[in-house]
């Protein structure tokens, strides 16, 4: 029975994540309900999202805390209200960071991606030094508390900061050269393999594929060819939508911030991957908190399309989004 309760908790985390996406969008832009709903439906019908937020795992809470950190930080950076209001957002950032750190260490990626983005904005004088310092401290103080625990409790007793089983990854792929670490042999990953990677696992393709299909299995025993071509079509459409969303990010400040954080988070994940080169560590689920960033980018894409003076641009983008959601629904039907 407790498994069902934990899965219910994961569902609640997923619902709150979608609320955070909608809330962030409506705080940044004048968004009508239709555009907000379109953005929320996009991840809500993605098999990987449903897997992450309906299964028995700690990724649901850790990713929710990462999304919360991001939402509260964006709200703080764009807030011009009195200091008392800023203090509330800083407290919420710190709370989300601390809760995330004690849930799963992958949240450290989220925290330091946000810290580096804030540092860049401060150095480029896009925000004041005072605001940037406060934001970075809100994320660093919870990490300092965690590090103190890891050092005095773990390191002094065992010689390791974090007791992990990551060394098995090195046993699978002992070579750490760029080619081997960036594109390990497909035969070495077994059930962790994903489609669209060929004989080698290329990080961007593996990353996008795992953000779509996650670790879900599909019941297509009688229609393998249909599954193959439908998966390819969905993958291609989602890739095109993401490229368009990134390409139009220059039209909005929040979208530019989102792209910056996505790049930083991916680089941090690759750094960890070089240390422990197994395809498992390329999976999107470790940075699934970036769904909120993609939500900002998708909304900016829809907004830009709606403002375009060329009807074919608007119709094309709306059409791509609708086809993608429809295909995702087909995969939800086939989930096992």
Buried (B, 14 or more C-beta within 10 A) or exposed (E): EEEEEBBEBBBBBBEBBBEBBBBBBBBBBEBEEEBBEBBBBBBBBBBBBBBBBBBEBEBBBBBBBBBBBBBBBBBBBBBEEEEEEBEBBBEBBBBBBBBBBBBBBBBBBBBBBBBBBBBBBBEEEBBEEEBBBBBBBBBBBBBEBBBEBBEEEBBEEEEEEEEEEEEEBBEBBEEEEEEBBBBBEBEBBEEBBBBBBEEBBBBEBBBBBBBBBBBBEBEBEEEEEEBEEBBEEBBEBBBEBBEBBBEBBEEBBBBBBBBBBBBBBBEBBBEBBBEBBBBBBBBBBBBBBBBBBBBBBBBBBBBBBBEBEEEEBBEBBBEBBEBBBEBBEBBBEBBE
